[in-house]
Amino acid sequence: MSKINLNGVIDMHVHSAPDIRERSLNDIQLSKEAERVGARAIVIKSHLVPTMDRAWLVNQINPKVKMFGSITLNAPVGGINPHAVETALDLGAKIVWMPTVWSTKHRELAGKSGGVETVVGGKVVPSLRDILKLIAEKNAVLATGHLSAEEIFVVVDEARKQGVNKIVVTHPEFYVVNMSIEDQKRIVKDYGVYLERCYAQPIGGGKYKSNLPDNLRAIEEVGYESTIVSTDGGQVENPIWSQALTQYIQYLTDHGVSDYAIETMTKKTPAKMLDLE
C-alpha cells in the first residue's frame, strides 16, 4: 500500500465552524491542518451564511494555504437573492451554491414545506436568471446544491444560456439529488459540467454511509475527466477533513485509479474552477 500524499490537493467543499451544527474543525484549525498536510486550497461552505469574509480573515492569519468562501442560497440569505449573490461575489466568493437543506426536494423528503424554489413550470425563476448572469460576469462557479436531478437539468441549461462557464453538479450520488449514471453521462455530454463526488452522506440517526464504492463505479463509467473529488467534510461523525480525503484517495488508488486521474480530480480540475492555474 502506497502512502497517500495530500501535497497540492484542493478541496472545494468543506464545512467548518462557526456553525449552528457542531463541526470538527473551525476555520483557523482547518487552515492549519491544510497547511500541515500540504494542501493548496480549500473552499469553506455553510448552509446558513456566506463564508468569503471568514476566508479572507483566515488568509490574513495563515497565507500558506488559500482559503476561499462561498454563498449558499438558502432561506437565511433570502433564498434566490441577487443582492446577496452580487455582494458575495464582490467580496470574493468563488462558488454560488443552489439551495441545499432548503431546496424544495430536500424539504419534501424531510416532510417539510417552504423550500426555496429555483424551478417553476419547467423554467428557472426570474431572480435565478439574474443570479446566473452575475455568476457569468464574475466567472464564478455555479454548484447545484441539493436540487433534484430534474431541476439540475433546467438550471444548468439556463446557466449555459446566460454564459456561465463553470458548473459543478454537487454530489450526484446524494440521496436527495439521486442522479442516475445515465443522467450523469448525459449532463456531461450535453453541457460539459463537472460532477463533484463526496466522501459520505447521512443516512439518519447521526450515521453516515460511505460513498466511495458508488463514486468509484461512477468514475469508471462516466470518467475521471469530468469528476471533482471533494470531501463535503466537517461533520463530527466522520473522520476529520484530512483523514477523510486520505481515505478517499487511498480507496481510489487501491482500486486501480491512476495517479494521473487522481491528480486531475483533486488538483488540476479544482485549480481550473478556482482560477489557480
C-alpha positions as CSV (number, residue, x, y, z in Angstrom):
1,M,0.0,0.0,0.0
2,S,1.5,3.3,-1.1
3,K,1.5,6.2,1.4
4,I,-1.0,8.9,0.3
5,N,0.4,12.4,-0.1
6,L,-2.0,15.3,0.1
7,N,0.5,17.8,-1.1
8,G,-1.1,20.2,-3.5
9,V,-4.7,19.0,-3.2
10,I,-7.7,21.3,-3.4
11,D,-11.0,20.5,-1.7
12,M,-13.9,22.6,-3.0
13,H,-16.4,21.5,-0.3
14,V,-15.7,21.6,3.4
15,H,-17.9,22.6,6.4
16,S,-16.2,24.3,9.3
17,A,-17.1,26.2,12.5
18,P,-18.5,28.7,13.4
19,D,-21.8,26.9,12.6
20,I,-25.1,26.2,14.4
21,R,-24.2,22.5,14.0
22,E,-21.1,21.2,15.7
23,R,-18.1,20.9,13.3
24,S,-14.9,19.0,13.8
25,L,-12.6,22.0,13.0
26,N,-13.1,25.7,13.0
27,D,-11.9,27.9,10.0
28,I,-8.5,28.5,11.5
29,Q,-7.9,24.9,12.6
30,L,-8.9,23.8,9.1
31,S,-6.4,26.2,7.5
32,K,-3.6,25.0,9.9
33,E,-4.5,21.3,9.2
34,A,-4.5,22.0,5.4
35,E,-1.0,23.6,5.8
36,R,0.2,20.6,7.8
37,V,-0.7,18.2,5.1
38,G,0.5,20.4,2.2
39,A,-2.9,21.2,0.7
40,R,-3.1,24.1,-1.8
41,A,-6.6,25.4,-1.3
42,I,-9.9,24.8,0.4
43,V,-13.4,26.3,-0.1
44,I,-15.5,26.6,3.1
45,K,-19.2,26.2,2.8
46,S,-22.1,27.0,5.2
47,H,-25.7,26.1,4.7
48,L,-26.6,29.3,6.6
49,V,-24.3,32.2,6.0
50,P,-21.8,33.4,3.4
51,T,-18.2,32.4,4.1
52,M,-16.0,34.6,1.9
53,D,-15.4,37.2,4.6
54,R,-14.3,34.5,7.1
55,A,-12.0,33.0,4.4
56,W,-10.4,36.4,3.9
57,L,-9.7,36.8,7.6
58,V,-8.2,33.3,7.8
59,N,-5.9,34.1,4.9
60,Q,-4.5,37.0,6.8
61,I,-3.6,34.7,9.6
62,N,-2.3,31.9,7.5
63,P,-1.4,32.8,3.9
64,K,0.3,29.5,3.3
65,V,-3.0,27.8,2.3
66,K,-5.5,29.6,0.1
67,M,-9.0,29.5,1.7
68,F,-12.0,30.6,-0.4
69,G,-15.5,31.3,0.6
70,S,-18.9,30.8,-1.0
71,I,-22.6,31.5,-0.6
72,T,-25.5,29.1,-0.4
73,L,-28.9,30.3,-1.5
74,N,-30.9,29.0,1.5
75,A,-33.6,30.9,3.4
76,P,-31.1,32.7,5.8
77,V,-29.7,34.7,2.9
78,G,-33.1,35.4,1.4
79,G,-33.1,32.3,-0.9
80,I,-32.7,33.3,-4.6
81,N,-31.5,36.7,-3.7
82,P,-29.4,38.5,-6.4
83,H,-28.4,41.3,-4.0
84,A,-26.8,38.7,-1.6
85,V,-25.1,37.0,-4.5
86,E,-23.7,40.2,-6.0
87,T,-22.3,41.3,-2.6
88,A,-20.8,37.8,-2.0
89,L,-19.1,37.8,-5.4
90,D,-17.8,41.3,-5.0
91,L,-16.3,40.2,-1.7
92,G,-14.5,37.3,-3.4
93,A,-16.9,34.3,-3.1
94,K,-15.8,31.6,-5.6
95,I,-18.9,29.3,-5.5
96,V,-22.6,30.1,-5.6
97,W,-24.5,27.0,-4.3
98,M,-28.1,26.5,-5.2
99,P,-30.4,25.7,-2.2
100,T,-29.2,22.8,-0.1
101,V,-31.2,21.9,3.1
102,W,-33.9,24.4,1.9
103,S,-34.2,23.0,-1.6
104,T,-37.8,22.0,-2.4
105,K,-36.7,18.4,-2.9
106,H,-34.7,18.2,0.3
107,R,-37.7,19.8,2.3
108,E,-40.1,17.4,0.6
109,L,-38.1,14.3,1.5
110,A,-37.9,15.6,5.1
111,G,-41.6,16.0,5.2
112,K,-41.4,19.8,5.3
113,S,-42.8,22.6,3.2
114,G,-41.4,26.1,2.5
115,G,-38.5,25.2,0.3
116,V,-36.6,27.8,-1.8
117,E,-37.9,27.4,-5.4
118,T,-35.5,27.5,-8.2
119,V,-37.6,26.0,-11.0
120,V,-41.3,26.6,-11.6
121,G,-43.2,25.2,-14.6
122,G,-40.1,23.8,-16.1
123,K,-38.2,27.2,-16.1
124,V,-35.9,28.9,-13.6
125,V,-37.5,31.6,-11.5
126,P,-36.7,35.1,-12.9
127,S,-34.4,36.1,-9.9
128,L,-32.3,33.0,-10.6
129,R,-31.8,34.1,-14.1
130,D,-30.4,37.4,-12.8
131,I,-28.1,35.4,-10.4
132,L,-26.8,33.2,-13.3
133,K,-25.9,36.4,-15.2
134,L,-23.9,37.6,-12.1
135,I,-22.1,34.3,-11.9
136,A,-21.2,34.5,-15.5
137,E,-19.9,38.1,-15.2
138,K,-17.6,37.1,-12.3
139,N,-16.6,33.7,-13.9
140,A,-17.6,32.1,-10.6
141,V,-18.6,28.5,-10.1
142,L,-22.3,27.5,-10.1
143,A,-22.8,24.5,-7.8
144,T,-26.2,22.7,-7.9
145,G,-26.6,22.1,-4.2
146,H,-29.4,19.8,-3.2
147,L,-31.6,20.3,-6.3
148,S,-33.3,17.2,-7.7
149,A,-31.8,15.7,-10.9
150,E,-34.8,17.1,-12.9
151,E,-34.2,20.6,-11.5
152,I,-30.5,20.4,-12.2
153,F,-31.0,19.9,-15.9
154,V,-33.3,23.0,-16.1
155,V,-30.9,25.2,-14.1
156,V,-27.8,24.0,-16.0
157,D,-29.5,24.6,-19.3
158,E,-30.3,28.2,-18.4
159,A,-26.9,28.7,-16.8
160,R,-25.2,27.9,-20.2
161,K,-27.6,30.3,-22.0
162,Q,-26.6,33.0,-19.6
163,G,-22.9,32.4,-20.2
164,V,-21.9,30.5,-17.0
165,N,-18.6,28.7,-17.8
166,K,-18.0,26.7,-14.6
167,I,-20.8,24.4,-13.5
168,V,-20.4,21.7,-10.8
169,V,-23.2,19.1,-10.1
170,T,-22.9,18.7,-6.3
171,H,-22.7,15.1,-5.1
172,P,-24.9,13.5,-7.7
173,E,-24.8,10.3,-5.5
174,F,-26.5,12.1,-2.6
175,Y,-30.0,10.6,-2.0
176,V,-31.7,14.0,-2.4
177,V,-30.1,14.5,-5.8
178,N,-30.1,10.9,-6.8
179,M,-28.8,11.4,-10.4
180,S,-28.5,8.1,-12.3
181,I,-25.3,7.2,-14.1
182,E,-27.2,7.6,-17.4
183,D,-28.2,11.2,-16.5
184,Q,-24.7,11.9,-15.3
185,K,-23.3,10.8,-18.7
186,R,-26.0,12.9,-20.5
187,I,-25.4,16.1,-18.5
188,V,-21.6,15.8,-19.1
189,K,-22.1,15.2,-22.8
190,D,-24.7,17.9,-23.3
191,Y,-23.4,20.6,-21.1
192,G,-19.7,19.9,-20.2
193,V,-20.3,20.1,-16.5
194,Y,-18.2,18.6,-13.7
195,L,-19.5,16.1,-11.1
196,E,-18.4,16.6,-7.5
197,R,-18.2,13.2,-5.8
198,C,-18.1,13.4,-2.0
199,Y,-16.8,11.2,0.8
200,A,-20.0,10.2,2.7
201,Q,-23.7,11.0,3.2
202,P,-26.1,10.9,6.1
203,I,-28.5,8.0,6.4
204,G,-30.3,9.2,9.6
205,G,-29.8,8.9,13.3
206,G,-26.4,10.7,13.1
207,K,-25.0,7.9,11.0
208,Y,-23.2,8.3,7.6
209,K,-22.7,5.9,4.7
210,S,-19.5,5.8,2.6
211,N,-20.0,7.0,-1.0
212,L,-16.6,5.5,-2.1
213,P,-17.9,2.3,-3.8
214,D,-20.6,4.3,-5.7
215,N,-18.1,7.0,-6.6
216,L,-15.6,4.5,-7.9
217,R,-18.2,3.0,-10.2
218,A,-19.3,6.4,-11.4
219,I,-15.7,7.5,-12.1
220,E,-15.2,4.3,-14.1
221,E,-18.4,4.7,-16.0
222,V,-18.6,8.5,-16.5
223,G,-14.9,9.3,-16.5
224,Y,-12.3,11.0,-14.3
225,E,-12.1,13.9,-16.7
226,S,-15.5,15.2,-15.5
227,T,-15.0,14.3,-11.8
228,I,-14.0,16.5,-8.9
229,V,-13.1,14.8,-5.7
230,S,-14.3,16.6,-2.6
231,T,-14.9,15.5,1.0
232,D,-18.0,17.6,2.0
233,G,-16.3,17.1,5.3
234,G,-16.5,18.7,8.7
235,Q,-19.1,16.5,10.5
236,V,-18.1,15.3,13.9
237,E,-19.5,11.8,13.0
238,N,-17.0,11.5,10.1
239,P,-13.1,11.5,10.2
240,I,-11.6,15.0,10.2
241,W,-11.2,16.5,6.8
242,S,-7.6,15.4,6.1
243,Q,-8.3,11.8,7.2
244,A,-11.4,11.6,5.1
245,L,-9.5,12.8,2.0
246,T,-6.6,10.5,2.6
247,Q,-9.0,7.5,2.9
248,Y,-10.8,8.6,-0.2
249,I,-7.6,8.8,-2.3
250,Q,-6.3,5.6,-0.8
251,Y,-9.5,3.8,-1.8
252,L,-9.2,5.0,-5.4
253,T,-5.6,4.0,-5.5
254,D,-6.3,0.6,-4.1
255,H,-8.9,0.0,-6.8
256,G,-6.7,0.8,-9.7
257,V,-7.4,4.5,-10.4
258,S,-4.3,6.0,-11.9
259,D,-2.1,8.7,-10.3
260,Y,-2.8,10.9,-13.2
261,A,-6.6,10.6,-12.9
262,I,-6.4,11.2,-9.1
263,E,-4.2,14.3,-9.7
264,T,-6.8,15.6,-12.3
265,M,-9.7,15.1,-9.9
266,T,-8.0,16.5,-6.8
267,K,-5.7,19.2,-8.2
268,K,-6.0,20.1,-11.9
269,T,-9.7,20.4,-12.3
270,P,-10.3,22.2,-8.9
271,A,-7.5,24.6,-9.8
272,K,-9.2,25.5,-13.0
273,M,-12.5,26.0,-11.2
274,L,-10.8,28.4,-8.7
275,D,-8.6,30.3,-11.2
276,L,-5.5,28.8,-9.6
277,E,-3.9,27.5,-12.8
